């Protein structure tokens, strides 16, 4: 039963004083309000020039950056394709890939046209605040409809027909659309700020590893020599061995199975399958390193598990080696072997040279600093995930009118 003040529509329950209309009903009144860029031979290589009027494509929308790309056409050819021109305030949608990749053309963008992978929409400015539609395209309200309207239910691309027939819940008052868009944009700005902080902290971690794990900078109180030792001499290495698939199960019989990178997320092991045939075993806290493509990726075991042939388990008394192996990740390609996919064997693993302080306490001190940075990054990532969750809740509340910002 719909509560008073609300109505049932094609997009669900919305306030009575909102409209539910197709995108085609929200555009300016001209035949080119919804336009796809020129197809095929119209943008053949022979028509492209080194300078002139720019041709904009999916990359510009994906990155929301109009400076990307170096395709141009002459003025005469631009005049022929002027119906595909972009202007400040135009709404662009990528036709391929994940639904929701869209942008509003900023001011002072160089003159140009869209290519055949973009759809341009010009909304009626008396009815639509474009930033409100930008938020709708990031919600399931739009993506679920696009999925249903696509051929066979497979969402591998858009068309102008799909776009025209998508229903939008729209407050009649532009000011309410603006208030909703601004509230959601504030959360987007917070997420973007967190992304920048995380990127900066990761750069700090990289710099700290380069200094501390090579001995270029020594921590106060330490001055002893550093050693270069084969990994096989300083750590216990267990090369994985895959059990028979007939012993796999999802009923928690036996031990979790760590086969490869599919069983790792954010440098931590995850459980996808169990095996009752335990071939090779790792312990909670062991380093897990992939030995098949991509070689060298590092994680930590969060539980006792069976290790398959795609990984090896390494045990070491402190966290220094864990960070050192992460430091080596970009350099593993030179150890790879095999014609079908990259891999390393036990001999390569055992002979890998590790540089480390002779003093265990110095190893531990270096590891603590890097652990602290990892903790800060993890805390920021958790905050970002929570903010994403808040944004999803706000989308559901604000874009359907369950929560009103204006009377």
BALOBA-1460 file (C-alpha; in Angstrom, 3 decimals):
// residues 407
<rec num="1" residu="x" x="0.000" y="0.000" z="0.000"/>
<rec num="2" residu="x" x="1.350" y="3.429" z="-1.014"/>
<rec num="3" residu="x" x="1.465" y="5.923" z="1.842"/>
<rec num="4" residu="x" x="-0.294" y="9.291" z="1.520"/>
<rec num="5" residu="x" x="1.591" y="11.864" z="-0.539"/>
<rec num="6" residu="x" x="3.260" y="9.232" z="-2.722"/>
<rec num="7" residu="x" x="2.370" y="7.356" z="-5.921"/>
<rec num="8" residu="x" x="3.356" y="4.146" z="-7.692"/>
<rec num="9" residu="x" x="5.262" y="4.668" z="-10.973"/>
<rec num="10" residu="x" x="7.448" y="2.822" z="-13.446"/>
<rec num="11" residu="x" x="10.450" y="3.438" z="-11.193"/>
<rec num="12" residu="x" x="8.660" y="2.607" z="-7.954"/>
<rec num="13" residu="x" x="7.089" y="4.809" z="-5.312"/>
<rec num="14" residu="x" x="7.850" y="8.537" z="-5.587"/>
<rec num="15" residu="x" x="6.241" y="11.722" z="-4.195"/>
<rec num="16" residu="x" x="2.986" y="12.829" z="-5.808"/>
<rec num="17" residu="x" x="4.503" y="16.178" z="-6.759"/>
<rec num="18" residu="x" x="7.324" y="14.520" z="-8.730"/>
<rec num="19" residu="x" x="7.147" y="13.480" z="-12.378"/>
<rec num="20" residu="x" x="8.078" y="10.074" z="-13.779"/>
<rec num="21" residu="x" x="9.030" y="10.642" z="-17.401"/>
<rec num="22" residu="x" x="11.119" y="9.111" z="-20.144"/>
<rec num="23" residu="x" x="14.419" y="10.778" z="-20.975"/>
<rec num="24" residu="x" x="12.966" y="11.637" z="-24.377"/>
<rec num="25" residu="x" x="10.363" y="13.768" z="-22.575"/>
<rec num="26" residu="x" x="12.959" y="15.806" z="-20.686"/>
<rec num="27" residu="x" x="15.034" y="17.112" z="-23.593"/>
<rec num="28" residu="x" x="15.009" y="20.355" z="-25.525"/>
<rec num="29" residu="x" x="12.556" y="20.455" z="-28.391"/>
<rec num="30" residu="x" x="14.712" y="19.774" z="-31.439"/>
<rec num="31" residu="x" x="15.478" y="16.595" z="-33.414"/>
<rec num="32" residu="x" x="19.122" y="16.520" z="-32.263"/>
<rec num="33" residu="x" x="18.447" y="16.620" z="-28.526"/>
<rec num="34" residu="x" x="19.561" y="12.970" z="-28.283"/>
<rec num="35" residu="x" x="22.365" y="12.348" z="-30.719"/>
<rec num="36" residu="x" x="24.899" y="9.582" z="-31.401"/>
<rec num="37" residu="x" x="28.209" y="10.478" z="-33.017"/>
<rec num="38" residu="x" x="28.941" y="9.730" z="-36.690"/>
<rec num="39" residu="x" x="29.450" y="6.071" z="-37.573"/>
<rec num="40" residu="x" x="32.037" y="4.074" z="-39.473"/>
<rec num="41" residu="x" x="33.233" y="5.679" z="-42.669"/>
<rec num="42" residu="x" x="32.159" y="9.170" z="-41.530"/>
<rec num="43" residu="x" x="35.166" y="9.232" z="-39.198"/>
<rec num="44" residu="x" x="37.515" y="7.165" z="-41.332"/>
<rec num="45" residu="x" x="41.204" y="7.756" z="-40.773"/>
<rec num="46" residu="x" x="41.448" y="9.684" z="-44.031"/>
<rec num="47" residu="x" x="39.203" y="12.413" z="-42.601"/>
<rec num="48" residu="x" x="41.337" y="12.934" z="-39.508"/>
<rec num="49" residu="x" x="43.831" y="15.787" z="-39.317"/>
<rec num="50" residu="x" x="46.635" y="16.809" z="-36.942"/>
<rec num="51" residu="x" x="44.877" y="20.002" z="-35.857"/>
<rec num="52" residu="x" x="41.437" y="21.529" z="-36.107"/>
<rec num="53" residu="x" x="38.191" y="20.519" z="-34.402"/>
<rec num="54" residu="x" x="38.560" y="17.818" z="-31.804"/>
<rec num="55" residu="x" x="36.865" y="14.391" z="-31.894"/>
<rec num="56" residu="x" x="35.802" y="13.334" z="-28.385"/>
<rec num="57" residu="x" x="35.377" y="9.683" z="-27.383"/>
<rec num="58" residu="x" x="34.798" y="7.287" z="-24.521"/>
<rec num="59" residu="x" x="38.122" y="8.013" z="-22.837"/>
<rec num="60" residu="x" x="37.046" y="11.605" z="-22.244"/>
<rec num="61" residu="x" x="33.879" y="10.448" z="-20.481"/>
<rec num="62" residu="x" x="35.531" y="7.638" z="-18.525"/>
<rec num="63" residu="x" x="38.136" y="10.032" z="-17.118"/>
<rec num="64" residu="x" x="35.887" y="13.118" z="-17.206"/>
<rec num="65" residu="x" x="38.774" y="14.873" z="-18.892"/>
<rec num="66" residu="x" x="38.252" y="16.673" z="-22.200"/>
<rec num="67" residu="x" x="42.000" y="17.081" z="-22.831"/>
<rec num="68" residu="x" x="42.485" y="13.368" z="-23.572"/>
<rec num="69" residu="x" x="42.827" y="12.345" z="-27.218"/>
<rec num="70" residu="x" x="44.477" y="13.729" z="-30.356"/>
<rec num="71" residu="x" x="41.906" y="13.173" z="-33.104"/>
<rec num="72" residu="x" x="40.866" y="16.204" z="-35.128"/>
<rec num="73" residu="x" x="38.862" y="17.088" z="-38.240"/>
<rec num="74" residu="x" x="38.988" y="20.062" z="-40.587"/>
<rec num="75" residu="x" x="36.592" y="23.037" z="-40.398"/>
<rec num="76" residu="x" x="34.831" y="21.997" z="-43.611"/>
<rec num="77" residu="x" x="34.225" y="18.484" z="-42.295"/>
<rec num="78" residu="x" x="33.195" y="19.858" z="-38.910"/>
<rec num="79" residu="x" x="30.544" y="21.936" z="-40.669"/>
<rec num="80" residu="x" x="29.200" y="18.747" z="-42.299"/>
<rec num="81" residu="x" x="28.991" y="16.986" z="-38.905"/>
<rec num="82" residu="x" x="27.840" y="19.974" z="-36.864"/>
<rec num="83" residu="x" x="24.791" y="18.041" z="-35.598"/>
<rec num="84" residu="x" x="27.289" y="16.018" z="-33.510"/>
<rec num="85" residu="x" x="28.918" y="19.103" z="-31.983"/>
<rec num="86" residu="x" x="29.357" y="19.392" z="-28.230"/>
<rec num="87" residu="x" x="28.753" y="22.506" z="-26.150"/>
<rec num="88" residu="x" x="29.163" y="23.428" z="-22.518"/>
<rec num="89" residu="x" x="26.373" y="21.820" z="-20.476"/>
<rec num="90" residu="x" x="25.799" y="18.895" z="-22.859"/>
<rec num="91" residu="x" x="25.275" y="15.520" z="-21.180"/>
<rec num="92" residu="x" x="27.528" y="12.772" z="-22.583"/>
<rec num="93" residu="x" x="27.076" y="9.027" z="-22.061"/>
<rec num="94" residu="x" x="29.440" y="6.257" z="-23.087"/>
<rec num="95" residu="x" x="27.630" y="3.652" z="-25.209"/>
<rec num="96" residu="x" x="29.945" y="0.795" z="-24.297"/>
<rec num="97" residu="x" x="30.861" y="-0.777" z="-20.966"/>
<rec num="98" residu="x" x="29.364" y="-0.171" z="-17.556"/>
<rec num="99" residu="x" x="26.196" y="1.891" z="-17.473"/>
<rec num="100" residu="x" x="26.654" y="5.132" z="-15.583"/>
<rec num="101" residu="x" x="29.769" y="6.414" z="-17.323"/>
<rec num="102" residu="x" x="28.629" y="9.913" z="-18.107"/>
<rec num="103" residu="x" x="29.640" y="13.538" z="-17.700"/>
<rec num="104" residu="x" x="28.524" y="17.108" z="-18.231"/>
<rec num="105" residu="x" x="30.638" y="19.053" z="-20.714"/>
<rec num="106" residu="x" x="32.466" y="21.810" z="-18.809"/>
<rec num="107" residu="x" x="32.822" y="25.424" z="-19.849"/>
<rec num="108" residu="x" x="35.487" y="26.552" z="-22.304"/>
<rec num="109" residu="x" x="35.868" y="23.135" z="-23.907"/>
<rec num="110" residu="x" x="37.539" y="23.246" z="-27.372"/>
<rec num="111" residu="x" x="35.078" y="22.982" z="-30.252"/>
<rec num="112" residu="x" x="34.562" y="19.472" z="-31.541"/>
<rec num="113" residu="x" x="32.226" y="16.545" z="-32.116"/>
<rec num="114" residu="x" x="31.454" y="13.239" z="-30.422"/>
<rec num="115" residu="x" x="32.364" y="9.931" z="-32.033"/>
<rec num="116" residu="x" x="30.075" y="6.915" z="-32.481"/>
<rec num="117" residu="x" x="30.764" y="5.604" z="-28.972"/>
<rec num="118" residu="x" x="29.080" y="8.545" z="-27.275"/>
<rec num="119" residu="x" x="25.505" y="9.748" z="-26.909"/>
<rec num="120" residu="x" x="24.863" y="13.453" z="-26.398"/>
<rec num="121" residu="x" x="21.741" y="14.680" z="-24.612"/>
<rec num="122" residu="x" x="20.525" y="18.253" z="-24.363"/>
<rec num="123" residu="x" x="17.991" y="18.518" z="-21.562"/>
<rec num="124" residu="x" x="15.285" y="21.145" z="-21.339"/>
<rec num="125" residu="x" x="16.840" y="23.674" z="-18.931"/>
<rec num="126" residu="x" x="13.419" y="24.689" z="-17.591"/>
<rec num="127" residu="x" x="12.747" y="21.106" z="-16.457"/>
<rec num="128" residu="x" x="16.100" y="19.501" z="-15.714"/>
<rec num="129" residu="x" x="19.153" y="20.281" z="-13.604"/>
<rec num="130" residu="x" x="21.802" y="18.128" z="-15.392"/>
<rec num="131" residu="x" x="23.813" y="17.346" z="-12.225"/>
<rec num="132" residu="x" x="20.675" y="15.668" z="-10.829"/>
<rec num="133" residu="x" x="20.588" y="13.353" z="-13.874"/>
<rec num="134" residu="x" x="24.298" y="12.681" z="-13.391"/>
<rec num="135" residu="x" x="23.487" y="11.244" z="-9.959"/>
<rec num="136" residu="x" x="20.560" y="9.212" z="-11.346"/>
<rec num="137" residu="x" x="22.928" y="7.570" z="-13.834"/>
<rec num="138" residu="x" x="25.052" y="6.416" z="-10.923"/>
<rec num="139" residu="x" x="22.080" y="4.644" z="-9.340"/>
<rec num="140" residu="x" x="20.263" y="1.370" z="-9.933"/>
<rec num="141" residu="x" x="17.184" y="3.355" z="-10.978"/>
<rec num="142" residu="x" x="18.835" y="3.822" z="-14.369"/>
<rec num="143" residu="x" x="21.117" y="0.779" z="-14.580"/>
<rec num="144" residu="x" x="18.314" y="-1.713" z="-13.828"/>
<rec num="145" residu="x" x="16.151" y="-0.240" z="-16.598"/>
<rec num="146" residu="x" x="19.029" y="-0.267" z="-19.076"/>
<rec num="147" residu="x" x="19.560" y="-3.947" z="-18.283"/>
<rec num="148" residu="x" x="15.899" y="-4.751" z="-18.956"/>
<rec num="149" residu="x" x="15.797" y="-2.716" z="-22.161"/>
<rec num="150" residu="x" x="18.974" y="-4.241" z="-23.603"/>
<rec num="151" residu="x" x="18.752" y="-7.036" z="-26.149"/>
<rec num="152" residu="x" x="18.519" y="-10.399" z="-24.425"/>
<rec num="153" residu="x" x="19.080" y="-8.748" z="-21.070"/>
<rec num="154" residu="x" x="22.825" y="-8.525" z="-21.774"/>
<rec num="155" residu="x" x="24.152" y="-5.075" z="-20.963"/>
<rec num="156" residu="x" x="27.186" y="-4.807" z="-23.244"/>
<rec num="157" residu="x" x="26.290" y="-1.468" z="-24.778"/>
<rec num="158" residu="x" x="23.708" y="1.281" z="-25.038"/>
<rec num="159" residu="x" x="21.682" y="2.689" z="-27.887"/>
<rec num="160" residu="x" x="19.710" y="5.883" z="-28.366"/>
<rec num="161" residu="x" x="16.506" y="3.818" z="-28.187"/>
<rec num="162" residu="x" x="17.449" y="2.465" z="-24.752"/>
<rec num="163" residu="x" x="18.354" y="5.935" z="-23.518"/>
<rec num="164" residu="x" x="15.152" y="7.523" z="-24.814"/>
<rec num="165" residu="x" x="12.976" y="4.970" z="-23.019"/>
<rec num="166" residu="x" x="14.573" y="5.089" z="-19.594"/>
<rec num="167" residu="x" x="12.198" y="6.522" z="-16.975"/>
<rec num="168" residu="x" x="13.461" y="9.122" z="-14.532"/>
<rec num="169" residu="x" x="11.923" y="10.222" z="-11.213"/>
<rec num="170" residu="x" x="12.177" y="14.002" z="-11.382"/>
<rec num="171" residu="x" x="11.130" y="16.662" z="-8.858"/>
<rec num="172" residu="x" x="9.102" y="19.314" z="-10.656"/>
<rec num="173" residu="x" x="11.007" y="22.059" z="-8.865"/>
<rec num="174" residu="x" x="14.499" y="22.714" z="-10.250"/>
<rec num="175" residu="x" x="15.574" y="23.899" z="-6.792"/>
<rec num="176" residu="x" x="14.788" y="20.470" z="-5.324"/>
<rec num="177" residu="x" x="16.767" y="18.758" z="-8.088"/>
<rec num="178" residu="x" x="19.663" y="21.109" z="-7.353"/>
<rec num="179" residu="x" x="19.508" y="20.479" z="-3.585"/>
<rec num="180" residu="x" x="19.597" y="16.701" z="-4.100"/>
<rec num="181" residu="x" x="22.456" y="16.916" z="-6.607"/>
<rec num="182" residu="x" x="24.498" y="19.176" z="-4.331"/>
<rec num="183" residu="x" x="24.031" y="16.906" z="-1.300"/>
<rec num="184" residu="x" x="25.210" y="13.887" z="-3.288"/>
<rec num="185" residu="x" x="28.036" y="15.845" z="-4.892"/>
<rec num="186" residu="x" x="29.322" y="16.759" z="-1.434"/>
<rec num="187" residu="x" x="29.671" y="13.059" z="-0.654"/>
<rec num="188" residu="x" x="31.394" y="12.508" z="-4.002"/>
<rec num="189" residu="x" x="33.859" y="15.268" z="-3.089"/>
<rec num="190" residu="x" x="34.588" y="13.558" z="0.234"/>
<rec num="191" residu="x" x="35.219" y="10.245" z="-1.524"/>
<rec num="192" residu="x" x="37.511" y="11.972" z="-4.039"/>
<rec num="193" residu="x" x="39.409" y="13.651" z="-1.192"/>
<rec num="194" residu="x" x="39.854" y="10.290" z="0.532"/>
<rec num="195" residu="x" x="41.101" y="8.775" z="-2.722"/>
<rec num="196" residu="x" x="43.740" y="11.506" z="-2.942"/>
<rec num="197" residu="x" x="44.791" y="10.991" z="0.676"/>
<rec num="198" residu="x" x="45.118" y="7.253" z="0.122"/>
<rec num="199" residu="x" x="47.194" y="7.818" z="-3.023"/>
<rec num="200" residu="x" x="49.493" y="10.213" z="-1.140"/>
<rec num="201" residu="x" x="49.907" y="7.812" z="1.774"/>
<rec num="202" residu="x" x="50.726" y="4.976" z="-0.636"/>
<rec num="203" residu="x" x="53.386" y="7.206" z="-2.193"/>
<rec num="204" residu="x" x="54.784" y="7.802" z="1.290"/>
<rec num="205" residu="x" x="54.875" y="4.036" z="1.835"/>
<rec num="206" residu="x" x="56.722" y="3.502" z="-1.457"/>
<rec num="207" residu="x" x="59.300" y="6.144" z="-0.566"/>
<rec num="208" residu="x" x="59.748" y="4.724" z="2.926"/>
<rec num="209" residu="x" x="60.312" y="1.236" z="1.513"/>
<rec num="210" residu="x" x="62.913" y="2.527" z="-0.930"/>
<rec num="211" residu="x" x="64.807" y="4.206" z="1.884"/>
<rec num="212" residu="x" x="64.403" y="1.756" z="4.768"/>
<rec num="213" residu="x" x="64.572" y="-1.577" z="2.954"/>
<rec num="214" residu="x" x="67.783" y="-0.696" z="1.140"/>
<rec num="215" residu="x" x="69.630" y="0.769" z="4.123"/>
<rec num="216" residu="x" x="69.901" y="4.222" z="2.527"/>
<rec num="217" residu="x" x="68.391" y="5.628" z="5.711"/>
<rec num="218" residu="x" x="69.164" y="4.000" z="9.046"/>
<rec num="219" residu="x" x="66.893" y="4.303" z="12.033"/>
<rec num="220" residu="x" x="68.313" y="5.982" z="15.159"/>
<rec num="221" residu="x" x="70.263" y="3.597" z="17.364"/>
<rec num="222" residu="x" x="71.203" y="1.138" z="14.608"/>
<rec num="223" residu="x" x="74.549" y="0.947" z="12.830"/>
<rec num="224" residu="x" x="75.301" y="-2.740" z="12.302"/>
<rec num="225" residu="x" x="76.050" y="-4.377" z="8.963"/>
<rec num="226" residu="x" x="73.477" y="-5.535" z="6.440"/>
<rec num="227" residu="x" x="73.500" y="-8.944" z="4.778"/>
<rec num="228" residu="x" x="72.480" y="-10.377" z="1.428"/>
<rec num="229" residu="x" x="71.109" y="-13.876" z="1.881"/>
<rec num="230" residu="x" x="69.226" y="-16.367" z="-0.343"/>
<rec num="231" residu="x" x="65.598" y="-16.607" z="0.712"/>
<rec num="232" residu="x" x="65.996" y="-20.348" z="1.252"/>
<rec num="233" residu="x" x="68.594" y="-19.728" z="3.985"/>
<rec num="234" residu="x" x="66.566" y="-17.283" z="6.075"/>
<rec num="235" residu="x" x="62.961" y="-18.506" z="5.689"/>
<rec num="236" residu="x" x="60.954" y="-21.702" z="5.423"/>
<rec num="237" residu="x" x="59.376" y="-22.020" z="1.950"/>
<rec num="238" residu="x" x="56.485" y="-24.378" z="1.184"/>
<rec num="239" residu="x" x="55.693" y="-24.676" z="-2.530"/>
<rec num="240" residu="x" x="51.993" y="-25.315" z="-3.074"/>
<rec num="241" residu="x" x="50.551" y="-28.550" z="-4.452"/>
<rec num="242" residu="x" x="46.970" y="-28.671" z="-5.669"/>
<rec num="243" residu="x" x="44.683" y="-31.378" z="-4.309"/>
<rec num="244" residu="x" x="42.326" y="-33.253" z="-6.590"/>
<rec num="245" residu="x" x="39.238" y="-31.223" z="-7.429"/>
<rec num="246" residu="x" x="37.086" y="-34.155" z="-6.276"/>
<rec num="247" residu="x" x="37.952" y="-33.159" z="-2.706"/>
<rec num="248" residu="x" x="36.798" y="-29.546" z="-3.100"/>
<rec num="249" residu="x" x="33.725" y="-28.526" z="-1.111"/>
<rec num="250" residu="x" x="31.883" y="-25.514" z="0.272"/>
<rec num="251" residu="x" x="30.836" y="-27.190" z="3.516"/>
<rec num="252" residu="x" x="33.931" y="-26.281" z="5.540"/>
<rec num="253" residu="x" x="35.217" y="-29.865" z="5.385"/>
<rec num="254" residu="x" x="38.994" y="-29.904" z="5.739"/>
<rec num="255" residu="x" x="40.896" y="-26.627" z="5.219"/>
<rec num="256" residu="x" x="40.335" y="-23.534" z="3.066"/>
<rec num="257" residu="x" x="42.142" y="-23.826" z="-0.271"/>
<rec num="258" residu="x" x="44.446" y="-21.059" z="-1.497"/>
<rec num="259" residu="x" x="45.098" y="-21.735" z="-5.179"/>
<rec num="260" residu="x" x="46.111" y="-18.341" z="-6.506"/>
<rec num="261" residu="x" x="45.207" y="-14.688" z="-6.782"/>
<rec num="262" residu="x" x="41.485" y="-15.446" z="-6.932"/>
<rec num="263" residu="x" x="41.777" y="-16.456" z="-3.267"/>
<rec num="264" residu="x" x="43.406" y="-13.156" z="-2.273"/>
<rec num="265" residu="x" x="41.833" y="-9.750" z="-1.774"/>
<rec num="266" residu="x" x="43.634" y="-6.622" z="-0.623"/>
<rec num="267" residu="x" x="46.698" y="-8.664" z="0.396"/>
<rec num="268" residu="x" x="44.629" y="-10.985" z="2.566"/>
<rec num="269" residu="x" x="43.530" y="-14.563" z="1.931"/>
<rec num="270" residu="x" x="39.820" y="-15.187" z="1.446"/>
<rec num="271" residu="x" x="37.823" y="-18.404" z="1.470"/>
<rec num="272" residu="x" x="36.217" y="-19.574" z="-1.770"/>
<rec num="273" residu="x" x="36.579" y="-23.333" z="-1.429"/>
<rec num="274" residu="x" x="37.610" y="-25.973" z="1.061"/>
<rec num="275" residu="x" x="39.461" y="-29.219" z="0.431"/>
<rec num="276" residu="x" x="39.366" y="-32.386" z="2.484"/>
<rec num="277" residu="x" x="42.632" y="-33.499" z="0.847"/>
<rec num="278" residu="x" x="45.333" y="-31.329" z="2.410"/>
<rec num="279" residu="x" x="48.477" y="-31.564" z="0.269"/>
<rec num="280" residu="x" x="50.658" y="-28.645" z="1.412"/>
<rec num="281" residu="x" x="49.743" y="-26.492" z="4.387"/>
<rec num="282" residu="x" x="50.302" y="-22.873" z="5.428"/>
<rec num="283" residu="x" x="49.705" y="-21.363" z="8.853"/>
<rec num="284" residu="x" x="47.883" y="-18.248" z="9.951"/>
<rec num="285" residu="x" x="50.352" y="-15.356" z="9.552"/>
<rec num="286" residu="x" x="52.465" y="-16.929" z="6.795"/>
<rec num="287" residu="x" x="53.419" y="-14.892" z="3.750"/>
<rec num="288" residu="x" x="51.580" y="-16.069" z="0.629"/>
<rec num="289" residu="x" x="53.341" y="-15.377" z="-2.661"/>
<rec num="290" residu="x" x="51.960" y="-16.168" z="-6.127"/>
<rec num="291" residu="x" x="54.293" y="-18.301" z="-8.229"/>
<rec num="292" residu="x" x="52.128" y="-18.360" z="-11.362"/>
<rec num="293" residu="x" x="50.889" y="-15.431" z="-13.416"/>
<rec num="294" residu="x" x="51.046" y="-12.831" z="-12.152"/>
<rec num="295" residu="x" x="54.206" y="-13.916" z="-10.348"/>
<rec num="296" residu="x" x="55.358" y="-12.251" z="-7.154"/>
<rec num="297" residu="x" x="52.171" y="-10.800" z="-5.694"/>
<rec num="298" residu="x" x="52.304" y="-10.835" z="-1.901"/>
<rec num="299" residu="x" x="49.631" y="-11.439" z="0.728"/>
<rec num="300" residu="x" x="49.240" y="-12.675" z="4.300"/>
<rec num="301" residu="x" x="47.396" y="-15.832" z="5.356"/>
<rec num="302" residu="x" x="44.543" y="-15.007" z="7.740"/>
<rec num="303" residu="x" x="43.992" y="-18.664" z="8.652"/>
<rec num="304" residu="x" x="45.515" y="-22.121" z="8.337"/>
<rec num="305" residu="x" x="44.968" y="-23.361" z="4.788"/>
<rec num="306" residu="x" x="45.946" y="-25.795" z="2.066"/>
<rec num="307" residu="x" x="48.118" y="-24.127" z="-0.583"/>
<rec num="308" residu="x" x="47.748" y="-25.083" z="-4.238"/>
<rec num="309" residu="x" x="50.353" y="-24.913" z="-6.963"/>
<rec num="310" residu="x" x="49.663" y="-21.263" z="-7.805"/>
<rec num="311" residu="x" x="51.230" y="-20.025" z="-4.568"/>
<rec num="312" residu="x" x="53.890" y="-20.727" z="-2.016"/>
<rec num="313" residu="x" x="53.869" y="-20.109" z="1.743"/>
<rec num="314" residu="x" x="56.808" y="-18.461" z="3.487"/>
<rec num="315" residu="x" x="57.288" y="-18.272" z="7.239"/>
<rec num="316" residu="x" x="59.596" y="-15.717" z="8.871"/>
<rec num="317" residu="x" x="59.834" y="-14.561" z="12.508"/>
<rec num="318" residu="x" x="58.894" y="-10.904" z="11.860"/>
<rec num="319" residu="x" x="57.200" y="-8.652" z="9.267"/>
<rec num="320" residu="x" x="60.393" y="-7.397" z="7.623"/>
<rec num="321" residu="x" x="60.368" y="-10.083" z="4.925"/>
<rec num="322" residu="x" x="56.694" y="-9.442" z="4.133"/>
<rec num="323" residu="x" x="57.447" y="-5.796" z="3.328"/>
<rec num="324" residu="x" x="60.647" y="-6.654" z="1.487"/>
<rec num="325" residu="x" x="58.812" y="-9.047" z="-0.840"/>
<rec num="326" residu="x" x="56.228" y="-6.342" z="-1.556"/>
<rec num="327" residu="x" x="59.150" y="-4.054" z="-2.367"/>
<rec num="328" residu="x" x="60.342" y="-6.667" z="-4.906"/>
<rec num="329" residu="x" x="56.952" y="-7.120" z="-6.606"/>
<rec num="330" residu="x" x="57.706" y="-4.936" z="-9.661"/>
<rec num="331" residu="x" x="60.899" y="-6.891" z="-10.410"/>
<rec num="332" residu="x" x="59.617" y="-10.461" z="-10.635"/>
<rec num="333" residu="x" x="59.277" y="-10.555" z="-14.430"/>
<rec num="334" residu="x" x="63.001" y="-11.223" z="-14.838"/>
<rec num="335" residu="x" x="62.619" y="-14.500" z="-12.906"/>
<rec num="336" residu="x" x="59.633" y="-15.774" z="-14.914"/>
<rec num="337" residu="x" x="59.816" y="-18.922" z="-16.984"/>
<rec num="338" residu="x" x="57.455" y="-20.900" z="-19.171"/>
<rec num="339" residu="x" x="55.971" y="-20.357" z="-22.636"/>
<rec num="340" residu="x" x="52.286" y="-20.485" z="-21.714"/>
<rec num="341" residu="x" x="52.284" y="-18.319" z="-18.609"/>
<rec num="342" residu="x" x="54.830" y="-16.851" z="-16.251"/>
<rec num="343" residu="x" x="55.906" y="-18.988" z="-13.319"/>
<rec num="344" residu="x" x="58.750" y="-19.548" z="-10.889"/>
<rec num="345" residu="x" x="59.914" y="-22.812" z="-9.331"/>
<rec num="346" residu="x" x="61.303" y="-23.700" z="-5.922"/>
<rec num="347" residu="x" x="64.928" y="-23.251" z="-7.050"/>
<rec num="348" residu="x" x="64.215" y="-19.664" z="-8.100"/>
<rec num="349" residu="x" x="62.430" y="-19.017" z="-4.827"/>
<rec num="350" residu="x" x="65.234" y="-20.417" z="-2.695"/>
<rec num="351" residu="x" x="67.924" y="-18.485" z="-4.573"/>
<rec num="352" residu="x" x="66.149" y="-15.120" z="-4.405"/>
<rec num="353" residu="x" x="68.562" y="-12.676" z="-2.724"/>
<rec num="354" residu="x" x="67.148" y="-10.759" z="0.243"/>
<rec num="355" residu="x" x="68.903" y="-7.712" z="1.673"/>
<rec num="356" residu="x" x="68.323" y="-7.289" z="5.391"/>
<rec num="357" residu="x" x="69.878" y="-5.957" z="8.610"/>
<rec num="358" residu="x" x="71.851" y="-8.487" z="10.574"/>
<rec num="359" residu="x" x="70.219" y="-7.109" z="13.746"/>
<rec num="360" residu="x" x="66.754" y="-8.651" z="14.242"/>
<rec num="361" residu="x" x="65.718" y="-5.620" z="16.283"/>
<rec num="362" residu="x" x="66.453" y="-3.318" z="13.338"/>
<rec num="363" residu="x" x="64.362" y="-5.549" z="11.084"/>
<rec num="364" residu="x" x="61.505" y="-5.313" z="13.572"/>
<rec num="365" residu="x" x="61.841" y="-1.521" z="13.881"/>
<rec num="366" residu="x" x="61.678" y="-1.084" z="10.089"/>
<rec num="367" residu="x" x="58.700" y="-3.419" z="9.887"/>
<rec num="368" residu="x" x="56.837" y="-1.468" z="12.600"/>
<rec num="369" residu="x" x="57.156" y="1.779" z="10.665"/>
<rec num="370" residu="x" x="55.830" y="0.170" z="7.479"/>
<rec num="371" residu="x" x="53.087" y="-1.616" z="9.434"/>
<rec num="372" residu="x" x="51.977" y="1.725" z="10.871"/>
<rec num="373" residu="x" x="51.701" y="3.234" z="7.393"/>
<rec num="374" residu="x" x="49.704" y="0.196" z="6.237"/>
<rec num="375" residu="x" x="47.366" y="0.666" z="9.205"/>
<rec num="376" residu="x" x="46.806" y="4.312" z="8.268"/>
<rec num="377" residu="x" x="46.048" y="3.334" z="4.671"/>
<rec num="378" residu="x" x="43.683" y="0.592" z="5.837"/>
<rec num="379" residu="x" x="41.840" y="3.038" z="8.108"/>
<rec num="380" residu="x" x="41.424" y="5.480" z="5.226"/>
<rec num="381" residu="x" x="40.183" y="2.703" z="2.936"/>
<rec num="382" residu="x" x="37.661" y="1.640" z="5.564"/>
<rec num="383" residu="x" x="36.429" y="5.207" z="5.851"/>
<rec num="384" residu="x" x="36.142" y="5.430" z="2.074"/>
<rec num="385" residu="x" x="34.141" y="2.175" z="1.947"/>
<rec num="386" residu="x" x="31.799" y="3.471" z="4.651"/>
<rec num="387" residu="x" x="31.381" y="6.735" z="2.757"/>
<rec num="388" residu="x" x="30.556" y="4.762" z="-0.398"/>
<rec num="389" residu="x" x="27.905" y="2.897" z="1.603"/>
<rec num="390" residu="x" x="26.499" y="6.186" z="2.877"/>
<rec num="391" residu="x" x="26.358" y="7.456" z="-0.711"/>
<rec num="392" residu="x" x="24.419" y="4.376" z="-1.847"/>
<rec num="393" residu="x" x="21.929" y="4.865" z="0.956"/>
<rec num="394" residu="x" x="21.545" y="8.535" z="0.067"/>
<rec num="395" residu="x" x="20.946" y="7.661" z="-3.583"/>
<rec num="396" residu="x" x="18.076" y="5.387" z="-2.604"/>
<rec num="397" residu="x" x="16.580" y="7.910" z="-0.183"/>
<rec num="398" residu="x" x="17.003" y="11.148" z="-2.118"/>
<rec num="399" residu="x" x="16.496" y="10.030" z="-5.722"/>
<rec num="400" residu="x" x="13.159" y="8.376" z="-4.912"/>
<rec num="401" residu="x" x="11.890" y="11.149" z="-2.631"/>
<rec num="402" residu="x" x="11.783" y="8.971" z="0.500"/>
<rec num="403" residu="x" x="13.751" y="11.754" z="2.137"/>
<rec num="404" residu="x" x="12.922" y="15.286" z="1.041"/>
<rec num="405" residu="x" x="15.411" y="18.148" z="1.242"/>
<rec num="406" residu="x" x="12.857" y="20.848" z="0.360"/>
<rec num="407" residu="x" x="9.212" y="21.238" z="1.309"/>
